[in-house]
Amino acid sequence: QFPRECVTPEGLRSGECCPSPSGTPGDGCGAATGRGQCVAVTADSRPHGPQYPHDGRDDRERWPLRFFNRTCQCNGNFSGYNCGRCRHGLAGPNCDQLVLVVRRNVMQLSAEEKRAFIQALDQAKRTAHPDLVVVTRRYEDVFGPDGSTMQFENITIYNYFVWSHYYSVKKTFLGAGQPSFGGVDFSHEGPGFVTWHRYHLLQLERDMQDMLRDPTFALPYWNFAIGGSTCDICSDDLLGARSSFDMSSISSNSIFSQWRVVCESIDDYDTLGTVCNSTESSPIRRNPAGNVARPMVQKLPEPQDVANCLELNAFDTPPFYSTSSESFRNTIEGYSAPQGNYDPVIRSLHNLAHLFLNGTGGQTHLSPNDPIFVLLHTFTDAIFDEWLRRHRPDLSSYPLENTPIGHNRQFNMVPFWPPVTNVEMFVSAPESLGYSYEAEWPAQAFTTTEIITMAVVAALVAVAVLFTVTTCVVRARAYSNQEARQPLLGEQYQRYSQEHEHEQRQDKTQSAV
Ligand SMILES: O=C1C=c2cc(C(=O)O)[nH]c2=CC1=O
């Protein structure tokens, strides 16, 4: 959300958030060293789709203008809320050294690498975010009851990751006593699903690199497309086994059994018009494959589902929503069948993996509280990156307008700061964002039409071969019959002609006599 130094009463009233990387007054955005300058925020004003009919009622519209209208614009390879750091994929004092971190399959990490990753997650759960604070009220209440008690809170690195997901999916408050509007989601059910979650992960990865002072730290991924009903990463050396005492709890041998969730009290937020804060409450709930009421979500996606969705050519299709058909985005998100056809009863790929977890990880406002979320989404992002590699889409493949609110190409993603648009994440990760995936992708199985076509071709070839062979055999037989008869005829002929010649010679002799 916002840098701590910007959320003072004066800062918020000025609408300007342009801190100095050196802390020197008058050096906002590192202007003195040529790093950047303070400029007006650009916020997309193209029309959004018809799903959201409450324009003017939500702080997240035309993000982040309700809070700030001036921000740092960084020059060249500099980046960050004060231009004090490098763009993703670059490092060094001048941000001119290329860096590439590799995200790997968590199951293929060594025992020591697994331990270090789990330990790093736990450290992130306990370490205050060094720069950012979160808002705990709507803008109209943000100055507090006395007009100067700012309604922002410190939050840990991991809880910020959870909070930002919650803030992007929360309902629109329409007033006390009125039901809040739930048909709004700034990070799901639209083209921004893949770009929003990509940035969400990048921010966590960057925060953890800083926390660990290890610029090579990379988030691993969970290949959830393994079919069956076993959560292979739910072991105590990874994300926690099932408790022996409670089907929906995590084993006490796992550090995650001690984690407590944030943003649980959505009914309170939605009726009181407040916003989730940094308060932790209940343990994580998880019961993989245990949803007896929905047998369809008791099994993980199949490898073939990934192969199928990677074949889809269109990034997204009208209405750019959870009802889109033949859309790569709606298919990887999991509202369409893996082949791309929209079917309201289907849950596949990403959605199916969430629902399979059957607990904290399956409820949108809470799901990142279960750290499986991180690995589930790195895999989803790996599929997105493989799709970008295979299809090489033009930026214009990402819809410019009429998508659900928050999802237009140039919309700043909520609630990130400094402002970052969806299209900035619609790029190849190894080429532009400084990370890549070590992954193998399942081969495409043949479709029914392809199988029929191949069968017909094979049958035609077989007929042709049979015909050729038969013809050859018949000819060969005929030829060999001929060969067999010819010597007889020849002999006969020879014998006949010899006899005839002999008779003729005898006749001649007799007539001479
Ligand atoms: O956290 C999430 C939970 C989800 C549940 C569904 C569903 O299809 O019902 N989708 C989800 C997305 C999430 O991000």
The ligand as an ORCA input file, in Angstrom:
! r2SCAN-3c Opt
* xyz 0 1
  O      -8.444    -17.588     -3.114
  C      -9.194    -17.955     -3.976
  C     -10.249    -18.826     -3.722
  C     -11.090    -19.187     -4.751
  C     -12.219    -19.958     -4.853
  C     -12.626    -19.908     -6.140
  C     -13.770    -20.552     -6.784
  O     -13.684    -20.815     -7.972
  O     -14.789    -20.760     -6.124
  N     -11.790    -19.181     -6.811
  C     -10.853    -18.712     -5.998
  C      -9.817    -17.862     -6.261
  C      -8.969    -17.471     -5.262
  O      -8.036    -16.707     -5.462
*
